[in-house]
Amino acid sequence: MIKKVLIAEDHEIANISVQKTLHDLGIPDAKYVFYCDHALTWIKKALQDAEPYDLLLTDIEFDDDANPQTLKNGIELIRAVKAIQPDIKIIILSALDRSLEIDQLFDIGYVDAYVRKARRDAQHLREALHAISLNKTYKSPETRKIIQDRNAHDFSNLDMHIVKLLYEGIPQKEMPHYLQQRNIRPSSLSSIEKRLNLMKEVLSFSKNEQLVAYCKEIGLV
């Protein structure tokens, strides 16, 4: 049963909203911190006091400010926390799509639930809490839709060459030359930009590095 929760979230309004949701579910002992380093310190202290947290609820991305941090994001925090308290339950609550990394954490038992910050996320958080109380895992519907959309994308021959060039570290502006050498058409810079933007839009990525990591994961490069 979940009684003691630590929330790691650097936006105060989001923190307050999560606390209210937990309180409405009968979990009054919910503390929050703004930094990953602080979260790890609090969890260590709770273990030393023999009053461990039952659940860590964390965002993925934390904004940089004037306070330098050792742990840069929620994924690093999760790994550090699991190293000292393997049995703690963990829910990720984030607006970012880092599903590849998060799926790996699910696979090794480091994450119990993943809730996307979106419409009805309070309801999905309730569903996640109910699932993990039954020792089940949970992913919100938005997350499942992202995975379905990715599986639906059909990579063209041009797409695969573009991704391979990105993987090789070739600058985008130099790609037309490499495509022309390999007799790949179309090879104009505008065509390359259109395909890159389409791939990232369909796969819900914002950066080329995320696209390359995904393609490497599924064996395209």
N, C-alpha and C positions, 0 to 999 in steps of 0.2 A: 504494500500500500504506500502511495506517495504522500508524504507529509511535509517534507522539507525540500524546498526548491531554491536554486540559485539561478538568476537570470543574468546573462551577459549580453548587454545591448547598449550601444552608445547613443541612442536617441531616447531622450527622456520620455517623450509622449508615448512611444512604442512600449517602453518599460512599464509605464503606468497602466496602459491598456492590457498588457499581459498579466500584470499583477491582479487587475480587476477580474479578468477571466478566471484566473486560478482561485481567487477568493470566492467567486460565484460557484465554483465547483467544490467548495469546502476545503481548500488548501490555503489556510491563512498565513503559514510560515513561508513566505516567499521574499527573499532578499534580492537586490539587484546591484550590479556593478557596471561601470562604463568601459572597463579595460579588461583585456584577456589576462594580463599579468595579475591583476587584482583578483580575478575569478580563480585562478590557480592558487593564489595565496590563501583565499578564503576556504577553498576546498581542503588544502593542506591543514589549515588550522582546525577545521571541523573534524578531520580525521584524528588529529592529535588530541582533541577534546573528547574523542569517542562519541561524537554526535554528527556523523557524516550526513551529507546531503543525499537525498534519494534521487534527485533529478537535476541535471544541468540543462537549461534551455538557452541556446546561444544563437546569435546571428552568425553570418559568415564573414562579412566585411565590416571592418571598423575603421573609421576615419582617422587619418593622421592628425595630430595636433602637437602642442609644445611638450607633451609628455612622452618621451621615447619609450617604446615597448619592446620586450624580447619576443613575445608572441605576437605576431602580426595580424592574425585572423582567427576565425572560429575553428577552422580545420586544424591549425597548429594547437589551439587550446584543447580540442577534443583528444588529440593524440597524447598531449602532456597529462591530461586528467586521467585518461584510461591507463596510463603507465603507473599511476599511484593508487587509483581506485577502479579496478576493472569492472566491478559490479554496478557502478552508477548508471542510471538510465540517462540517455541523452536525446534531446529533441533539437533539431535545427529549424529555426524560424527565420526565413530570409527571402528577400525579393530577388536575389541573384540566382542565375541558373549556373550551378556548378555541379550538375547532376552526375557527371562522370566521376569526379572525386568523391562525391557523396555516396555513389553506388559502391565504390571501393570500400568505404567505411562501413556500409551496410554488410558487405560481404564478409568482413572480418569481425563483425559484431560490435563495432564501435558506436554505431548510431541506431537508435530504435525508431525514430520517426523524423520525417522531413515535411514541414509545412511551409508552403509558399505564402509570402505576404501578398495577399490578393483579396478579391471580394470573398466574403464568408470565411476569412481565415480564422476568426474567433471560433466559429463552429468546427472548422477542421482541427483547430488546436484541441477542442474538447474531444473530438473523435480520436485524436492521437493519444491523448492522456488515457482515454478509456482502453484503447488498444494495448498500450504498454503496461497498463495495470493488469492485463490478462497475459502478459509476456508475449505479445504479438508485435510485429512491426507495422508501420503505417507510412504511407505517402499520400499527400493530398491530391485531389483530382487534377489540379493544374500540372503537377509534376508528371503524372501518368500521361497526360495529353502531350507534353513536350517529348516524351519518349516515343509515343506513337507517331508524332510528326517527323521525328528524326528517322524512324524506321521507314517512313513513307517516302523519303527523299531518294530519288534515283540519280546517282552520280553519273554525269556524262563523261565521255572520254576527255573533253576539255577540262571539266572539273577536276578529274584525277591528275591531269598534268599540272594544273595550277597548284593544287595542294602539294604535289611532289616538289615543285619548284620552291614553294614556301618552306617546305621541310628542309630543302637543301640550302636555305638561306639566301635565295636569289631575290633581290629587291623587285618590287612589283613593276617599276618602270622599265626594268630590263627584261621582263618576261616575254614581250613580243619577239625579241631577237631569238630567245631560246625556243619558243614555239615554232617560229619560222624555220629554224634549223631542223626541227623534227617533223616538218610538214604538217603541223597541226593547224586547222582552221576552224573558226576565225582566230586571228592572233593579235588583233588590235588591242591597245591598252584599254579602250572603252569597253570592249567585249570582256576582257579579263575582269575589269572592275564590276561590270554587271553580274557576271557569274559569281564572283566573290561575295557581293552584296546579297545575291539571291540565296546562296548557300548559308550565309550567316543568319539571314532573316528566317529561313525555313527551320534551321537548327537552333534558333534562339541564342546565337552567339553574338557578342559585341566586338570581339577581337580575332584577328587572324590566328593568334597563338592557340586560342580555344578550338578553332576549327581544325588546326593541325593535330592537336592533342587528341581530339575525337577521332579523326581519320586514322591516326596511329593506333588508337585503341581498337578500332574495328578492322584493322589490317589493310587499309587502303595504301599506306605508305610503310 
